[in-house]
Amino acid sequence: MEKILIVGEDLDLEKEMYTWLIPDGYEVEVLRSYEYDHLKKKKIDLILSEIPEEGADIYYKDLINTFDCKIIAIVREEDVDELQECGDAGVRDYIFMPIRKKELLTKVKWLVQKNSCQVENYSGVLFSNQEYKVCINNKWIYMTRNEYRICKTLAKNSEQTFTKDHIYDFIYDLEKDTQIETITEYIYSIRKKCKEVAVNPIETIWGLGYRWNYEECM
């Protein structure tokens, strides 16, 4: 079930959006602005947020840094300044007031589906296909393209052990003139990045190769 936050100060508007979203099967929570600290470690799929009267750029940047999800800004109709503030803060999706039910539900459904395609979940570990980053224990780890592909391949097939040759064949085309030792370098780099968030998901099976260990992601 997708979780949606409605954040703002207009209680009547928030209640109305809440009643529209609940029948479509979403988990919805209504909050006042800046009252979301207790949700920092929770997975949020989408945020609907009114634009504060002051400091909109700082407010939205804080939301973006706190939750790795899409944000729909609720904008007063034809307010160019508000649109500019949203764009400057990195918010690209918006909806004009007065809000129409069908328009809101359509936009929410489209963004939630788009986000679910871009992020894949394997036993609680999230893989962002668009940005080549992996989320373990609610902490995002940024990878290079090939590091990301190695992690995702191992995680999707955690019951298998992959030799360096297997990983090499998956990462590189046959005509590539790249040394197989680069796989060892990639594994080292991945482990170094994971160590920064106190996890070590890639296990060495001596004499065989590498395997993804979900127990090390806890």
Secondary structure, DSSP 8 states (H G I E B T S, - for coil): --EEEEESS-HHHHHHHHHHHGGGT-EEEEE-TT--GGGTTS---EEEEE--SS-HHHHHHHHHHH--SEEEEEEETT-HHHHHHHHHHT--EEEEES--HHHHHHHHHHHHHHHHHHEEEETTEEEETTTTEEEETTEEEE--HHHHHHHHHHHHTTTS-B-HHHHHHHHS-TT----THHHHHHHHHHHHHHHTTT---EEEETTTEEEE-GGGG-
